[in-house]
Amino acid sequence: MPIRTVLRALWQSPAGPLLLSAQVALSLMIFANVAFVIDAHLEVTERPTGMNLANVFWVQSHGEGKDYDQQSAVKFDLEYLRSLPGVIAACVSNAIPQTRAGLRSLVSPNQDLKENKREVFVYQSTDAIIDVLGLHLVRGRMFNADSVLPAPARADVSHPAFGMEVVITEDLATKLYGNVERALGRPMHFSLLNGRSAIVVGVVELMQAAPPLAPMDIVYDVVLTPAVPPGPNAIYLVRTKPGLLDSIMGRVWKELEPRQHGRLVDSMDTLAAIAARSRVADRTDAVILAILSSLVLAVTMLGLFGFAAFAVASRTKEIGTRRAIGARRADIVKMFLLENWLITTAGIVIGAITTLVFAAQLHTLLELPRMPIIFLVGSMGLIWIAGLLAALIPALRGSTVPPAVATRVV
């Protein structure tokens, strides 16, 4: 049957076909962009952390009483942790890596912090943090042990303790100074310090503060500063030899708290477990988005199925007439599939344009990379196939209408 004839037949009642085409266009836009967002989101959660997660655990304590001294407690605890057989290194930290907790600050090579500035994660720790986390120092050196500032007498969030030397990630060095070599020896000014600065003495290759929320997230912009965090909470990071993690954790859980009066051990876990839990929400969101976009596609298929079924039911006499003048069952099936294909194609053409426009907005607003064309092409093919399958059963049913129907008097 000529396409012109089918178009003329559809145009006799244009409301239904036009609404279906709009539904197909909306489904294509949603499905393609959601698929791209899911893929981009899962890709960033699988990026390397730069840390040895498998052999590191953390333990958090809380000091109580007026006589609690954070500096003395931390020194005593670190001596104990480092003395345990199988412990490679231990340090104190203001936050647990792979979480978004801790200090954040705007940093810049310029004192006014108005140009070339970045928000960063700041970790207050001792010089052992590089060995604990297994970080790779690519340029310069780690800050010296004697440069570590002691814990203040009491916690003062408005004036955090920052050392005069800092170690930063390669990603941050490139963003602020152009390259790693230019970063060494240069000052870095902090908004948390009211513009005061520290000198960059070293650059580590990679450290991921937390799973990224977007491809352009700040989780790779990290600053390590030599300072014992203020109390009364203390977080210790401990790296063990392979295979000894569980046994050492069990020993620390039993022995650490009784070793000091007025100090309670709150919690303990592995760094790998924290990293895994941090990614559960991302994967759950991806599954929910996939389900919702599949439901949108299913509703579109249901609409195409309903339109084809209604067309068959309302045109049985026309089908019988065509059969009576020689049309084969295959011709009837082709007629309804062609109608469905035209409606679907019109929606796909409109949907492809809106999909590209919407993807450009996602690129601008969410700092996502540009959507690869494969997501649009794949979604177009899927909707074409889904549309044909939705109309196939009503079309086959219509092909069974006998020629005698044409002679019936209603």
Disulfide bonds with the S-S distance in Angstrom:
none
